[in-house]
Amino acid sequence: MSGLLRFCPECNNLLYPTEDKSAKQLHFACRQCEYQEESGGTDEDCCVFRHDVTYVAREAIIVNPAVTKDPTLGRDYTYECDYCDSKEAVFYQLPEKQSSDAMTLVFVCCQCGAWREEGKARD
């Protein structure tokens, strides 16, 4: 049986993956009735969770220049810009889709608009 979702032939509810620890096999079981079936054994049938990681280059991150005027963003008045002598910047957190580091912050200089990422791996 192929497909992403499996349904119980007895009660039509979703089958959930379970493990037979003694046989080291994947089974699908219904939580409403006693129905169980073995997986087909192919890689497609044995996949119960998939996490695709995509790499986003620094150049792919787009910073809107108007972000410096946003009053809801945090401000850092001790920021040292790499391009000008400004000490003020706004900062926000990148979505996890765009960075492997969950706490990556983007600092944008309020004077020249230059930006940089800072986080655990970038300090």
Secondary structure, 3 states (H helix, E strand, C coil): CCCCCCECCCCCCEEEEEEECCCCEEEEEECCCCCEEECCCCHHHHCCCCCCCCCCCHHHCCCCHHHHHCCCCEEECCCCCCCCCCCCEEEEECCCCCCCCCCCEEEEECCCCCEEEECCCCC
